[in-house]
Amino acid sequence: MATGTFDIIHPGHGYYLEEAKKLGGDDAKLVVVIARDSTVRARKRVPVVGENQRLEVVKMLKPVDEAYLGHTSDMFKIVEEIKPDIIVIGPDQDFDLRKLKEQLKERNINVDVVKVTSYKKSPLDSSCKIIKKIKEMEFDEKIFKNGP
């Protein structure tokens, strides 16, 4: 199971999902859980793309076998429903792995938790960088049209 927001899809997402699928072995099935809009907002970010569209796009990605929206109030509920062997955390996700493992154990969820530490470097390798670039382009376009 891989989790994330997957707001604006970029090469880092593809790399993360490929690495997650590899961790399960040759016959692995990769299930992806998409963060709900309310969850993303609670983490002080407003998603550009709504949860249903993010889910639709992630389902189209090659490494993904199944994808679901997470639950709004309990992030462990979907883990209990799907019962993955491994939960894969992305390199930019700021979970405390020790604490996460403790929380899973407290709920009697027996699953390995692995963090992908490598990252696919590219000029626009995060949704935040893509948004920043768009804003800069809009600013540059206004200057070009209107003059300084």
N, C-alpha and C positions, 0 to 999 in steps of 0.2 A: 504494500500500500504506500503510495506517495501522496503527499498532501501539499496544498498551496493555494495561492490566490489566482495565479495564471491570468493576470489582468490584461496585459498586452503581450502576446506570445512573441518570444525572441529565442535565439539559439541556445541560451542558457537553460530555458525550459526543456527544449528537446534533449539536451545533454543530460540534464537531471533525470528525465524520465527514462532515457536509455540506460543510464547507470543503475537506476532503481530496478529496472527489469532484469539486468544482468545479475544482480544480487540474488535473485530467486532461482538462478540456474536455467538450464536449457528449456525446460518445459514450463517456465514461470508464466503466471498470468498477472499482469499488472493492473491493479485497481487504483484509480486516482480519485481523491476526495477534494472537491473544490470548496474553498472557503465561501461562506455566505456573505452577501453584501453587508449585513449587520455585523458580522464578525470582523470584516475588514475595517469598517468604520470604527468599531470599538478599539481597534489598534491604531487609531489616529490617521487613517488614510481613507480617502473616498475612491472606490474603484471607478475607473473610466468606463469599463465594459460591465454591464450587468451580469449577475450570477448565471442566468439561464443561457445567455450567449457564451459566457466563458465555458460553461459546461458543454455546450454544443461543439465549440471549437476543440476543446481537449479530447472529446470523444473521437474526433477526426485524426488525431495524431497517431502516427504509426506504432509507437511502442505501447499504446494504451489499449487494453482489452475491455475495460469497463470504467465508467466514471459516474460519480454521484455528487450531489450537493451534500455538504456536511449538515449537521443539525445546528439549529440556531442557539441552543442553550447549553448543550453538552457535547463537547468534542469527542468524548470517548464512546458515545452511544453508537455511532456508525462503526467504530472499531469492534464493539461487541456484536454488532449485526453481521459484519463481513468476516470477522475472525481471520485476519491475515496472519501469515507466519512471520513477516517482517514489516516494520514500519520504517520507511526511508525518509529522512529529514534532509531538506535541501541545504546547500551551503550558505544561503542567505537567511535561513530561518533561525531565529534567536531562541530556540528552546534550550533549556537547561536539561541535557540528556539524563543526568542522574535523577533530577526531580521528576521528569517525565516517566522514567522507568519505575520510580516509586509509586507514582499515581496509578500507573497501569497495574502494578502488583497489588495495590490496595483494592482494586476492583476485580481482582482475580483474572486479569487479562494476561495470559502467558504469551508474550510476543517479543521477538528481538527488535531493538531499535538501533538503526544504523544511520550515521550522518554521512552524506556525500560531501567530501571536503574539497574536491577539485571543482573547477569551474571553467566553463567555456568562455574564454575571453574574446570579446569583440567590442567594437566602438559603442554599440548600443546594446549592452548585455544586461540591462535591467529596465523594467517598466518606468522607473523614475528617470533614468537617463533619456529614454525615448520622449517622455513628457517634457523634460527640460529642453531637449533639442527642438521640439515642436514650438514651445514658447519662444525660444530664441529666434526661430525662423519667422514667427509671426511678428516679433519685435523688429527684426531686420527688414521684413517686407514693409512695415509701416514707415520706417525711416526712408526706405528706397522710394516709396510712392510719394511721401509727403515732404521729404527733405528734412535735414536736421533742424 
